[in-house]
Amino acid sequence: MDERIITNSEKLKYEYLSPAKYQLKVIEDANSNKKWDTGNILQKIQPEKVLLYPKLIEIRANWDVVEDWHW
């Protein structure tokens, strides 16, 4: 598992991943506290958005994979 804080649109590069299938997830940190907040019903605050990449990314030995994700 890897966790990175991204403040704007940027490219991420992962090197030397073991061959496997991987899933990407983005958590929108609306209040910039560096953690996912569940929201508050009494204060009518929605939970922060969690986005999953729509497919698994298969990594093979000695292959390069490039994925674009625009949300």
N, C-alpha and C positions, 0 to 999 in steps of 0.2 A: 504494500500500500504506500502511495506517495501522496503528499498533500502540499499544495503550493498556493500562495496568495497572489492573485493577479488583480491589478487595479485597472487595467485597460486591455484592449485587444493586443495580444502578442502570441508569438509562436512558442510552442513548448517542444522540447526535444528530449526523448528518452533513449539512452543508448544501453546496449548490452542487456536487453530484457530476455528472460528465458522464454523459449517457445511455449506459447499457451494462448488462451483466449482471454482478452481483457475487456473490462467495462469502464467507461468514463462517466464521472458524475461531477456536476458543478453545483455549488451551493452559493446562492446570491446573498452576500452579507450586507443587508440593507443598512444596518446600523454600525458597521465597521468595528465590531467587537471581536472579530476573528473566531467566532463560533456560531453554530446554527441555533437560532432561537425558535422555540415552539409557538410563540404568540401568546396572547392573553385575551381570553373571552370577555372578561369584565371591562377591559380597556379597549376592546374591539380592535386589537392588533392582530393581523394575520401572521401565520408562520412564514419564515423566509423561504423563498422558492428553492426547490431542489430539482435539477434537470438531469436526466439520464440520456446519454448518447443512444440513439435509436437502434444500434446494433452492436454485437460483440465484435471486437477487433482481434483478428487472428494474427499472431506473430509467429513466423516460421524462422528457422535457423538460416542465417546468411541472406535474409530478405530485408528490404526496406519497405516500410509502409507509411504512406502519407494520408492523413485524414483531415478534412476540413469540417469544422463545426461552427455554424453561425446560428445563434439563437436570438 
